[in-house]
Amino acid sequence: MCLSIPSKVVKIDKQNNMATVDTMGVQRDASLDLMAENDVQIGDYVLLHIGFVMNKIDEEDAMLSLETYREIIEAMDEEDRQRAILEDDECENRGA
């Protein structure tokens, strides 16, 4: 199963159509190529898949999801925590 952790947009590079997002304290770049122009703003919460911002989610839903993820990763050791956060948007599309 592939899960996407909500990520907060902290920077937008309009020239390269990229966003820098923060996923539970880990920052990475994600393409905005699949989103409508000016649809994503700094401070928005988004979901990623294979390096692309796929959609926005409202802040309340993002906070609820993040709380659930925090509970899950508290039970993991440090190496598994980092791997879960860093690899959350890299899963393959395996169909239903």
C-alpha positions in Angstrom: 0.0 0.0 0.0 1.2 3.5 -0.7 0.5 6.3 1.7 1.3 10.0 1.3 2.1 12.1 4.3 0.7 15.6 4.1 3.5 18.1 3.4 3.5 21.9 3.9 4.7 24.1 1.1 7.5 26.3 2.4 8.9 27.8 -0.9 7.8 28.0 -4.5 10.2 28.4 -7.4 8.0 29.7 -10.2 10.8 29.6 -12.8 11.3 25.9 -12.5 7.6 25.1 -11.4 8.9 23.5 -8.2 7.8 23.6 -4.6 9.9 23.0 -1.5 7.8 21.1 1.0 8.3 20.1 4.6 7.2 16.6 5.5 7.4 16.2 9.3 10.6 18.2 9.5 12.2 16.8 6.3 12.4 19.2 3.3 12.4 18.2 -0.3 11.5 19.5 -3.7 8.5 18.5 -5.6 7.3 19.3 -9.1 4.1 21.4 -9.6 3.7 20.3 -13.2 0.5 18.4 -12.5 -1.2 21.3 -10.7 -3.0 24.3 -12.3 -0.9 27.5 -12.4 -1.0 29.4 -9.1 -3.2 26.7 -7.5 -0.5 25.9 -4.8 0.6 28.7 -2.5 3.2 28.9 0.4 1.5 27.5 3.5 -0.7 25.0 1.6 -0.7 21.3 2.5 -0.2 18.9 -0.4 0.1 15.2 -1.1 3.0 14.0 -3.2 3.5 11.0 -5.4 6.8 10.1 -7.1 8.1 13.6 -6.8 5.0 15.4 -8.0 2.4 17.5 -6.0 -0.8 15.6 -6.8 -3.4 17.6 -4.9 -4.0 20.0 -2.0 -5.7 19.1 1.2 -7.2 21.4 3.7 -5.2 22.2 6.9 -7.6 20.4 9.2 -7.4 17.2 7.3 -3.6 17.5 7.1 -3.3 18.0 10.9 -5.5 14.9 11.6 -3.4 12.8 9.2 -0.2 14.1 10.6 -1.3 13.2 14.2 -2.0 9.7 13.0 1.4 9.4 11.3 3.1 10.7 14.5 1.5 8.0 16.5 2.6 5.3 14.0 6.2 6.5 13.8 6.6 6.8 17.6 6.5 3.0 17.6 9.3 2.8 15.0 13.1 3.0 15.6 14.9 6.0 14.3 16.1 4.4 11.1 12.6 3.2 10.2 11.2 6.7 11.0 13.6 8.4 8.6 13.0 5.9 5.9 9.2 6.2 6.2 9.3 10.0 5.9 11.9 10.1 3.1 10.3 7.4 1.0 6.6 8.3 1.5 6.1 9.6 -2.1 8.3 7.1 -3.9 6.1 4.0 -4.0 5.1 2.4 -7.3 1.6 2.6 -8.8 0.6 -1.1 -8.3 -3.0 -0.7 -9.3 -6.0 -1.8 -7.2 
